[in-house]
Amino acid sequence: MTIKPTKNYHNHLTRIATFCALLYCNSAFCAELVEYDHTFLMGQNASNIDLSRYSEGNPAIPGMYDVSVYVNESTYY
C-alpha cells in the first residue's frame, strides 16, 4: 500500500523551500565593498584607466549594450 502525497504536503514543502531560499539570499545584503584591481585590464592604456567611479557601485546607465565575452580564446556574443 502506497500513500499518495496530498496537496497540503506539497504546499508545506513549497513553503520550506521558499524559506530556505530566502534565508540564503540575505547574504547579499552583507557583501563587502569591492575594490577593482587594474592589473586585470589588458591593452596599451590599461594602466591609465580611472576605476574610481566603480567604487560606489555600478555607474552604468540602464539600457541595452553589446558585449563580447572571451573564454579560452573563444568569443561569445
BELDA-V28298 format. One record per pair of residues at least 4 apart in sequence whose C-alpha atoms are under 8 Angstrom apart, sorted by sequence separation. I is the first residue (numbers start at 1). J is the second residue. D is the distance in whole Angstrom. If there is no record, write none. Layout:
i->I j->J d->D
i->I j->J d->D
//
This chain:
i->5 j->9 d->6
i->6 j->10 d->7
i->7 j->11 d->6
i->8 j->12 d->6
i->9 j->13 d->6
i->10 j->14 d->6
i->11 j->15 d->6
i->12 j->16 d->6
i->13 j->17 d->6
i->14 j->18 d->6
i->15 j->19 d->6
i->16 j->20 d->6
i->17 j->21 d->6
i->18 j->22 d->6
i->19 j->23 d->6
i->20 j->24 d->6
i->21 j->25 d->6
i->22 j->26 d->7
i->26 j->30 d->7
i->27 j->31 d->7
i->42 j->46 d->6
i->45 j->49 d->7
i->51 j->55 d->7
i->53 j->57 d->8
i->54 j->58 d->6
i->70 j->74 d->5
i->71 j->75 d->7
i->5 j->10 d->7
i->41 j->46 d->6
i->54 j->59 d->6
i->70 j->75 d->5
i->71 j->76 d->8
i->41 j->47 d->8
i->53 j->59 d->7
i->69 j->75 d->6
i->70 j->76 d->6
i->68 j->75 d->7
i->69 j->76 d->5
i->38 j->46 d->7
i->39 j->47 d->8
i->68 j->76 d->6
i->69 j->77 d->6
i->38 j->47 d->7
i->68 j->77 d->5
i->67 j->77 d->6
i->38 j->49 d->8
i->66 j->77 d->8
i->38 j->51 d->8
i->36 j->51 d->7
i->36 j->54 d->8
i->36 j->55 d->8
i->35 j->55 d->6
i->34 j->55 d->7
i->33 j->55 d->8
//
